[in-house]
Amino acid sequence: MPYYIYKIGPLNILSKQGQAESFKEAKAVANELRKQLDPKAGQAIKMIFAENELAAEDTLSQPREPDPSLAGDDY
């Protein structure tokens, strides 16, 4: 299964930036793309390991549940 690299823009719009067969290759591509992003643009680069492009986009589109261990005023 390949790694897919996406740019996530405002309103969670996904734009595929590439794919790689190894984690090391995908991480290098993602880090290079992150260096090119404007921090004020509200965009992010994410890489995901998935069976196919449709599964990758579906997973990235799902809202994530907050980690209950991080909630609260324990800091």
One Martini backbone bead per residue (centre of mass of N, CA, C, O) as a GRO file, in nm:
protein
   75
    1MET     BB    1   0.098   0.036   0.021
    2PRO     BB    2   0.061   0.364  -0.009
    3TYR     BB    3   0.157   0.696   0.017
    4TYR     BB    4  -0.021   0.993   0.078
    5ILE     BB    5  -0.019   1.338  -0.039
    6TYR     BB    6  -0.164   1.631   0.122
    7LYS     BB    7  -0.345   1.924   0.079
    8ILE     BB    8  -0.493   2.132   0.331
    9GLY     BB    9  -0.740   2.356   0.317
   10PRO     BB   10  -0.972   2.545   0.323
   11LEU     BB   11  -1.249   2.364   0.410
   12ASN     BB   12  -1.105   2.083   0.364
   13ILE     BB   13  -0.940   2.085   0.100
   14LEU     BB   14  -0.824   1.844  -0.120
   15SER     BB   15  -0.473   1.800  -0.245
   16LYS     BB   16  -0.289   1.619  -0.439
   17GLN     BB   17   0.083   1.576  -0.433
   18GLY     BB   18   0.125   1.256  -0.387
   19GLN     BB   19   0.332   0.950  -0.394
   20ALA     BB   20   0.454   0.659  -0.201
   21GLU     BB   21   0.612   0.349  -0.106
   22SER     BB   22   0.764   0.496   0.130
   23PHE     BB   23   0.809   0.656   0.422
   24LYS     BB   24   1.070   0.811   0.363
   25GLU     BB   25   0.976   0.941   0.098
   26ALA     BB   26   0.716   1.078   0.204
   27LYS     BB   27   0.851   1.252   0.422
   28ALA     BB   28   1.032   1.417   0.234
   29VAL     BB   29   0.804   1.542   0.067
   30ALA     BB   30   0.642   1.668   0.299
   31ASN     BB   31   0.869   1.851   0.411
   32GLU     BB   32   0.910   2.015   0.152
   33LEU     BB   33   0.619   2.125   0.136
   34ARG     BB   34   0.619   2.267   0.417
   35LYS     BB   35   0.842   2.479   0.344
   36GLN     BB   36   0.645   2.619   0.114
   37LEU     BB   37   0.457   2.719   0.318
   38ASP     BB   38   0.231   2.946   0.436
   39PRO     BB   39   0.150   3.005   0.765
   40LYS     BB   40  -0.109   3.209   0.685
   41ALA     BB   41  -0.292   3.014   0.483
   42GLY     BB   42  -0.428   2.750   0.616
   43GLN     BB   43  -0.229   2.507   0.565
   44ALA     BB   44  -0.164   2.149   0.505
   45ILE     BB   45   0.043   1.859   0.544
   46LYS     BB   46  -0.043   1.519   0.456
   47MET     BB   47   0.011   1.178   0.544
   48ILE     BB   48  -0.109   0.852   0.410
   49PHE     BB   49  -0.200   0.519   0.475
   50ALA     BB   50  -0.337   0.343   0.187
   51GLU     BB   51  -0.498   0.156  -0.047
   52ASN     BB   52  -0.629   0.428  -0.164
   53GLU     BB   53  -0.737   0.735  -0.255
   54LEU     BB   54  -1.022   0.715  -0.136
   55ALA     BB   55  -0.938   0.626   0.152
   56ALA     BB   56  -0.763   0.870   0.214
   57GLU     BB   57  -0.983   1.091   0.182
   58ASP     BB   58  -1.180   0.976   0.388
   59THR     BB   59  -0.994   0.989   0.637
   60LEU     BB   60  -0.926   1.301   0.614
   61SER     BB   61  -1.245   1.386   0.640
   62GLN     BB   62  -1.254   1.291   0.918
   63PRO     BB   63  -1.332   1.348   1.227
   64ARG     BB   64  -1.158   1.390   1.523
   65GLU     BB   65  -1.114   1.264   1.824
   66PRO     BB   66  -1.049   1.353   2.122
   67ASP     BB   67  -0.821   1.308   2.366
   68PRO     BB   68  -0.904   1.234   2.690
   69SER     BB   69  -0.612   1.273   2.821
   70LEU     BB   70  -0.606   1.597   2.725
   71ALA     BB   71  -0.832   1.671   2.901
   72GLY     BB   72  -0.834   1.953   3.092
   73ASP     BB   73  -0.678   2.103   3.408
   74ASP     BB   74  -0.360   1.956   3.429
   75TYR     BB   75  -0.141   2.222   3.394
   0.00000   0.00000   0.00000
